């Protein structure tokens, strides 16, 4: 196993610096043209790959080109267009109701506060953070998706398990100016190297400071789960 640095602050800085050098172009991979399209895409991306979402929204955003169009779309029709997406019935309902709220309560504009965004159906802090960061250029937190959740625990940056608790923990020692990049770097590394089932520790630029490296152990010390 690797040996993490003496403090979480130092560990986080070293991890971010190395990942930034490895993935200099890391950014959001969802396709969108405006804030409402971003909101829809992020809602659809829950427990679904960005690639599948992009393949779906390519035609979806041509058919429904405004919040009003989504709000007026019949539930069955919208759900059918989303049938390749996980939980498509629920997501169709969330999107239609969110569109209605945006139109009726926000003059057709996607709100720019955490409270207003998380009041929308199907929108939690993760989704709201993405919309704020990439739709409004407001960084109000750290987006914790499954990659960030997995890697921060493996790297010894947190022992928390719930995304909300992980975010709160990370915000205490990750420099605020790096909150947005943090997520994209961890997603890139989680996809390329530190995958869920078969992490490539031998090729990992963080191996020497990762307490969960499998080079000398078959156990993920951060989660107590067996590598497989």
N, C-alpha and C positions, 0 to 999 in steps of 0.2 A: 504493500500500500504506500501511497505518498504521504508526505508530512505537511499538513496545512501550516500556514504562517501563524504567528503568535496571537494575532487578534483578528476578529471578523472584519474589521475595517481594512487591515492590511491584506487579508485574504481576498476580499471583494475587489480591492483596487488591482491586485495582481491578476485576478481572473479577468476582470474587464479589460485591462490593458492587453493581455495576451489574445483574448477573443477579438478585440478591436483590430489588432494587427492581422489576425487570421481571416476575419470577415469584414473587411473595410466597407463593403457596400450593403451590409445587412439593413433591411428595412421591411416595412409591411409588405406582404405578398398578395393581399386581396386587391382585386380590381374595382375601382369606383371612380366616378366623375364628380360627385358632389356629396354633401354631408349626409343626405338621407340615403343615398346608395351605400355609403360607408356603414351607416347604422344597419341597414338590411343585411349587408354582407357579413358583418360581425355577428349578428343574431344567427344567421345561417351557419356560421363557422363553428358553433358550439358542438363539440364531439363529432366534427366532420372536417375533412381535409380542406385546406384552402384551394387546392387544385379542383376539387369537385365543386366547391362553391363558385369559383370563377367560371367553370364550364356552364354552370346553371345560370348565373347572373348575366352572362353574355347576351342571352336572348331575353331574359327576364326584364332587364332594364330598358330594352327596346319596347317591350309590350307595355310596361308600366313606367312611365317616364316622370312621375311626380308623386309626392305624398298623396295628393288627391286621387290619383289613379289607383294606388294601392288601397286606399281607404274604401274606394267604391268597388273593388274587385270582389266577386262572389267567393266565399270561402272555398267551396269545392273546386272552383276554377284555379284559384291561386295554389291550393294544395296540390292539385294535379301537376302544375308546372314545377312544383318543388319535390316531386316524388322520388327523386334520386338522393335527396338530402335526409339525413337522420332526423327523426321526429318531425317530419314535414308538416303534419297536420297541426301540431302545436305551434310550430314556427310560423305557419301561415296565419294562424289566429293572432299571434303576438304582433306580427308585422302589420296586419290590417288594423288592429286596435291602436298600435303605436302611431300609425299614419293618421288615424282619426284624431288622436290627441294632438299630434303635431299641427294638424290643420286647424282644429277648433280652439286649441288653447295656446298655441305658439305662433299663430299667423303663418303657418306653413314652414316655419324655420325649426331646424333641429336645435333643441335647447343647449346652452353652453355651461350648465352647472351640473355637478355630480348629483345633487338632490333631484333636479328635474329629470335628468336622464334615467336615474334608477327608479323613478316613478313610472317609467314606461314598462309595459308588459314584456317579460323575458329579458330585461336589461339589468344585469348586476354590475358590480364595480369593475369587473374585467372589461365588459363591453363598453361601459361608460368611459373608462380610462382610454380605450382605443379611440373612441369617437372624439373625446376631448383633445387627445394628442394629435391625431391626424386630420381631424375636421376643424378644430378651433385653435390649434397650436397652444393648447393649455395643458401643462403637465401637472396633474394633481395627485399622481400616485404612480405605482409600478404595476404594469399589467402582469398578472400571474396566471399563465396558462399551464397546460400539463407539462410542457418542457421546463418552464421556470420552476414549477413545483418539484419536478423530479431532480433537476440539476442542483438547485440550491441545497437540497437535503443531502445529495450525494457529496457535494463539495464542502459540507460542514458549515454552510452559511446560516442555516436555521434548523431547528428541530421541530418547528411547527408543521402541522399537517394540512390544515384548512387554508385555502387560497387567501382568504381575508386576513388570517393571522400571519401568514407568510409575508403578505404585502406590508402589514404594519411593522413586522419585525425588520424587514429589509430597509424600510424607509428610515429606520433609526441609525443606520450606519453606511448605507450606500449614498454617495454624494448626490444631491438633488439634480445637479446638472447632467447626471448620467442615468437618471431614472428611465428615460425613454429608450436610450440605446441599450440599456441593460436587457430589456425583454428581447429585442431583436437579435442581439448577440447570443443569448441563451437558446432561443428558438433555432437559430442557424446551427449552433453546435449540437443541440439535441437531435436535429434531423441528420446532420452529417456524421457525427461520431458517437455522442453519448446517447445512443438510442435506448428505448425502454428495455428491450429483452437482450440485445447483444451489443453492448457498448464496446467500441474498439479502443480499449485502454492503451494498447501498444502504439497506437497512432495518435494518441491524445496529447495536445500541447499543455494540458493541465495535469497530466498523470503524476508528476513529481510532487504536486501539492494537493492531490485529491485523496482524502482518507478512505474513499470507497473504491480505489483502483483494484481491479481483479487480478493484477499481475502476480500478486503474492497471496491473494485470498479469494475464496469463492463466495464470500459473503458481502453484501452491500451493507456496510456499517451504518450508513445514514438512515436506512429504512428497516434493517434487520431482515430483508428479503433475500432469498437465494438468487444469484444470477442464473439465467438459463438462456 
